[in-house]
Amino acid sequence: MVRRFDGTRVGAVALLTVILTASAVAQPWRTPRTPWGDPDLTGTYVNDNEYATPLERPEAFAGRRREDVRPDEYQARARDQAVAGLAPGPRGPDDWWLSNLDLARRSHPWLIVDPPDGRIPALTAAGKARASQRVRSGFVGGPFDSPADLNSLERCITRGVPGSMIPVMYGNSYLIAQSPGFVVITYEIVHEARIIPLDGRSRLNPAIRQHMGDSRGRFEGDTLVVETTNFTTLGAYRASDASTLTVTERFRRVSPDRIEWTATISDPNTWVRPWTIALPMTRTAQENLPFECHEHNYGLANILKAARAADK
């Protein structure tokens, strides 16, 4: 037995319980470490519930900051807005996909966190010229003269960076693996993988271009910082200039099941200033599934066949 400050006695076990409980409450959560000492980001993460979150601030919230908009203001109508924007498909309304999503759990009313107005910065003159030539979705117009008239996802090629992190209706799963000196991120959609060296090696020669770019990473405290350049024209985000585009991502694990992710898009030949988007990633027990897009991409061939039939 031990004596309390008021002179009464309490059991040692009870006192130890109080001390341990107080200690647990006082200790903030800390990012775990890998066996070699890096912050541990490993696991499979999803961001399905962020599907259909607007990239820019909606006009309904004009003049307000993201942090000033209450969750109930955008979560309650999130599903209705998404369903209203989906066109019926051959199997019926595409809101069939939404049965696996809970858009009312959307974390934010829009994605852009900088500039503070939540809007994409103005285009430069070169950016405007390039945007006018941007390939549209092959499912909402034309022309359909060749496969190049359809965008890179419809052709099962790439979603690029940061496009691969922005959720669509399904397949928003990201496997992060780590080894000494490397981080690898595998994306379910298009089944692309990024190998990110952390050892300070030189970048690829500017003449070497990749759809997902050339990534180099480093840890700043608990945050993984990844800078990506050397994009192809096809993979450059939103018709930016592949030769001058830099995407800087930050991955910070803030709890056992959550990573906060941001991406800063910088291209002086497309926008007048850099801009940043942010999304949460939630850890899951599910695995990345095969994305056999090319094997089943009948839509591409059928669109072109129908266009040739229409020509006749």
N, C-alpha and C positions, 0 to 999 in steps of 0.2 A: 504493500500500500504506500501511497505518497500523499503528502499534505498539500491541500489547495491553499491559495492565498487567504481565504477566509477562515482557515483553520480546520476545515472539514477534511475528510479523507476520501480519495477516489482511487479506483483501481488503476494500476499501471497500464493495463491494456487499454482502458478507456482513454487515459491521458495520451497514450501513443497514437490512438485513432484520431484524436482531435488535432495533434501536431501534424500527422501525415495529411489529413484533410486540408488543413490550413496551408500546408506547403504546396499541395497540388493546385489549390486555387490561386496561390500567389505566382506559380510558375507559368509564364506564357508558353504557348505551343511553339516548338522549334522545328525547323525543317530537318528531317533525318538526313544522315550522311551515308554515302556508299562506302564500301570497305576501303576505298582509296581516298576518301575524304571529300568528294564533291557533294553538293546538295542532291538529294535523291528525288528525281522526278519520274522514275520508272513507273510504268503501268499503262493501262488503256483508259483513255478519257473520251468523253462525248460532250457535245453541246447542242443536242437535238432540240431542246426546248427553246433555244434562241432562234430557231428557224423563223423566217419572215420578219425578224426585227428590222426596221428600216435602217438603211445605211446612214441617211441624213435625218436631221430633226424634222419631224412632220410640222406642217404649218399650224396644226392645232396647238402646238406648244411653242409658237413663235415668241421670242423674247425671254424664254426660260432656259435655265441650265439643266443638264441631265440630272444632277443630284437634287434639284428642286422639284422634280416631278414625282409625285407619290406613286408607289407601285399599283395601287388600286385604280389609278387614272388610266393606265395603259394595259394592265394585265387582264382586266375583266373583258375588254373588247378585243383582245389579241386574236383569239381563235376565230371570232366572227369576221374580222378583217381579213384574215388569211384565207378562210373558206370563200369569202366573196371574191377574192382575187384569183381563184383557181378555176380554170376552164374545165368543163366535163371531158373525160377521156373515153376511150372505147369500152372500158369496163364499167363506166359510170362516173359520177363526180369524183374528182381527184381528192376530195376531202377524205377518201378512204385512207390515205397516208396519215392523216392527222389522228387516226385512232391510236397510234403509237406515240403521239406527242402530247405534251401538256403545255400549250403555249401560254396558259395563264400563269405559268411559273417563269415566264420570261424575266430576265434579270434587269434589263434596262429598256428605256423607251426608244433609244436609237444607238448606233454603234460609234459614231464619231465623238471622241472626247476632246480633240483639239483640231481646229479652232474651237473656242468655247461656244460659238453659235451653232455648232453641230452641223455645219455645212461644208461641202467640199470646196476648197479654195478655187478662185478663178483660174481658168485655163490661160496659158500663154498663147501667143499667136500660133506658134508651132503646134501646141496642144489642140487648139481648135481645128486646125487643118487635119490633124491626125484623127481626131474624134469623128469628123465627117466621113471618114473612110472606114470606120470601125465595122467589123462584121457583126451583123445582127443574128439573133437566134433563128435557125432554120425552120423552127416550128411556127413562126408568126409572120412570115412574109416570103421574101426571096431576094434576089434571084436564086435559082437552083441549077446553075450551069455546071458546077463541079463541086467536089467535096470541099474545096477551099471556101465555098460560100457559106458553109456551116461553121459554127464556132468550135473551139478546140475541145470542149467537153463533149459536144455532140459527136465529134469524130473520135472520141475515146483516147485523146492524146494527153491532155493536162488540164488542171485548174490553176496551175501556177501558184505563186506566192504574192500576196497573202490569201488569194482566192480559195486555196484548199482548206483554210481554216474557217471560212464563212459557211455556215450550215445551209444545206438544201433539204429536200423533203426526207431523205434517208441517207444512210451510210456515213453519218458524221462521227466517225470513230477514228481515234488517233493513238497509235501505239508508240510510246517513247521507251527506247532502250538505251542503256549507257554502258560504256566500258572505259577504262583509263584512256583519256585523250580524245574521246569521241562521244557524240550523242547521235542517235538515229531516230528519225520520226517517220513512221509508215502510216499512210493515209488510206482508209478503206476505199474511198471513191477514186477510181482510176488506178488504185494500188501503186501509187508512187511512193518512193522512199528518198528521204534526204539524209545523206551522211554528212555530219557537221563536225569537222575537226576542231579541237580545242587547243592545239599545240602551237599556235602562232605561225603556222606555215604561210608562205606567200599565196596570194590568190592565183587563179588560173590566168593564163595569157588572155588579154581582152578579145583576142580572135576566137577563143573557145567559148561557145554559148550553150546554155542548157535551159530547157523549159522551166525548171524549178530554180534556175540560177545557180550560182556558186556561193555556198554558205561558209562562213567562218564564225566560230562561237567563242565565248569566254564567260566565266562566272564573275559577276560583280556582287560580292556578298552571297546572298541566297538566290540571286536572280541570274538566269541564263540569258545572255544577250547574244543574239544571232544577227549578223549583218550579211545581206545577200545581194550580190550584183551579178553581172554577166548573164543576163536573161536573153532569151530569144525574142524576136519580135512577136511570135505567136504566144509566148508565155508572159509577156509584159502586161502588168495589171492595168486594166481600163485604158488600153491603147496608149500607154505611156511610151517614152523613148527607151528602148531596151539598152541603149548604150550609156544612158545617164541615170537610170533608175536604181535606187538603193532602197531596200526594205529592211528596217531594223526591228526585230521582234524581241520581246522580253517575256520570259516564262518564269513566274514566281509561285512556288507552292505555298499557299497561305493556310492550309489545314490538311488533315489526313486525306481528304477526298476532293480537293479543289486546287486548281492552278489558275491564277489570273494571267491572262495573255494580252499583250498589246502589240500593235504593229504600226510603225511610223513609215509612211510612204513619202519618199523624197525624190523629186525629179524636176530640176530647174527648167528643163525643156518642155514640161507639160503643165505644171502648176506653179503659181506665183510664190507658194510657200509649202513646206512640208505639212502633212496632216496625219492624225493618229486615230486608229480604231481600237476598241477593246472588247473582249469577250471572256467569260469564265469557261473553264473546262472542268467537268465533273468526272471523278474516277469511277470506273465501272468494272464489274466482274466479267462482262462480255468480252468476246474476242473479235478482232477484225475478220470479216468474212471475205472470201474471194470476190473480186469485182471483175467478172468475165465479160467486160463490155464489148470487146471486139467480136467475141464469139456469138453474141446475140444482138448485135447492132443492126437489126433489119431495117430500122427506121431510116437510116442514112441511104441505104440502097433503094428503098421503096420511094423516098422523096424524090430522088433523082430519076427513077423509072417513071414516076407519075408526071414529072416535068417534061420528060422526053415524049411521053404519050400525049401530053397537052400540046407540045410543039407540032405534032402531026395533025 
